[in-house]
Amino acid sequence: MAVKKHGHLHHGKTTRDILDAADVLSKAGLKTGDIFLDAGCGDGFISIVASSLVGDEGQVYALDIYPESIKKLENEIKNKNIKNIETFVADITEKIPIKSDLVDLCVMANVFHGFVANKEVEKSLSEIKRVIKPGSTFAIVEFKKIEGTPGPPLSIRLNPEEVEDIISRNGFKVSGTIETGLYHYMVLSEKMK
Ligand SMILES: C[S@@+](CC[C@H](N)C(=O)[O-])C[C@H]1O[C@@H](n2cnc3c(N)ncnc32)[C@H](O)[C@@H]1O
């Protein structure tokens, strides 16, 4: 698949060293047997942790538009002999290649500000909304809007209130915003029934 030209894609970036996947997933409520989607997974470090939390009964879908990142994740999956992660090279703003009303928890970490900057909010959120079960959780993790590294330029970072406002206008009911680690916050929401 050809990589589309977007403004802010951050191909090949990972927050593996600064974001605690286990903290994100426990605060977002991931359980054994869940179907989990890592939307814009990068090298998939969140998916790797999710795979052991959901266990043999569960399923992890890891998706990114950047083939090199998916290749990296596939190598890790092979080396660790993981059986419950399915990977996709796909564009969230076009089509997520999974069935509707399937996902128990979708985490989108460090991706959403790019969709806002590129004016791709409606297209991306309508696909995310399609694949999440009604009443199930959508968690957006973003860098706090503070000066300095790590993270994207301050001008494209979002406040929690901005994220909450955008998703509530796109079919999600916000349940709250919490801190995760030094640099990030997470907005938790439910797909409206
Ligand atoms: C800053 S990285 C974050 C990666 C990972 N979630 C993390 O926190 O380490 C943003 C990721 O979003 C992916 N991405 C951007 N636009 C996308 C789209 N339209 N569809 C799928 N993935 C996309 C990029 O390829 C990149 O891997």
PDBQT file of the ligand as one rigid body, heavy atoms in Angstrom, charges set to zero:
ROOT
HETATM    1  C1  LIG A 201       3.769   9.534  17.024  1.00  0.00    +0.000 C 
HETATM    2  S1  LIG A 201       3.464   7.933  16.327  1.00  0.00    +0.000 S 
HETATM    3  C2  LIG A 201       2.755   7.051  17.721  1.00  0.00    +0.000 C 
HETATM    4  C3  LIG A 201       2.951   5.570  17.637  1.00  0.00    +0.000 C 
HETATM    5  C4  LIG A 201       2.494   4.788  18.875  1.00  0.00    +0.000 C 
HETATM    6  N1  LIG A 201       1.051   4.842  19.047  1.00  0.00    +0.000 N 
HETATM    7  C5  LIG A 201       3.206   5.306  20.095  1.00  0.00    +0.000 C 
HETATM    8  O1  LIG A 201       2.563   5.967  20.949  1.00  0.00    +0.000 OA
HETATM    9  O2  LIG A 201       4.408   5.060  20.204  1.00  0.00    +0.000 OA
HETATM   10  C6  LIG A 201       2.016   8.183  15.295  1.00  0.00    +0.000 C 
HETATM   11  C7  LIG A 201       1.687   6.956  14.476  1.00  0.00    +0.000 C 
HETATM   12  O3  LIG A 201       0.438   7.132  13.819  1.00  0.00    +0.000 OA
HETATM   13  C8  LIG A 201       0.530   6.546  12.532  1.00  0.00    +0.000 C 
HETATM   14  N2  LIG A 201      -0.508   7.153  11.679  1.00  0.00    +0.000 N 
HETATM   15  C9  LIG A 201      -0.620   8.446  11.318  1.00  0.00    +0.000 A 
HETATM   16  N3  LIG A 201      -1.680   8.626  10.511  1.00  0.00    +0.000 NA
HETATM   17  C10 LIG A 201      -2.258   7.415  10.361  1.00  0.00    +0.000 A 
HETATM   18  C11 LIG A 201      -3.382   6.954   9.628  1.00  0.00    +0.000 A 
HETATM   19  N4  LIG A 201      -4.120   7.788   8.875  1.00  0.00    +0.000 N 
HETATM   20  N5  LIG A 201      -3.715   5.642   9.692  1.00  0.00    +0.000 NA
HETATM   21  C12 LIG A 201      -2.971   4.788  10.436  1.00  0.00    +0.000 A 
HETATM   22  N6  LIG A 201      -1.880   5.170  11.149  1.00  0.00    +0.000 NA
HETATM   23  C13 LIG A 201      -1.522   6.469  11.109  1.00  0.00    +0.000 A 
HETATM   24  C14 LIG A 201       1.967   6.873  12.097  1.00  0.00    +0.000 C 
HETATM   25  O4  LIG A 201       2.420   6.061  11.031  1.00  0.00    +0.000 OA
HETATM   26  C15 LIG A 201       2.719   6.644  13.405  1.00  0.00    +0.000 C 
HETATM   27  O5  LIG A 201       3.168   5.312  13.550  1.00  0.00    +0.000 OA
ENDROOT
TORSDOF 0
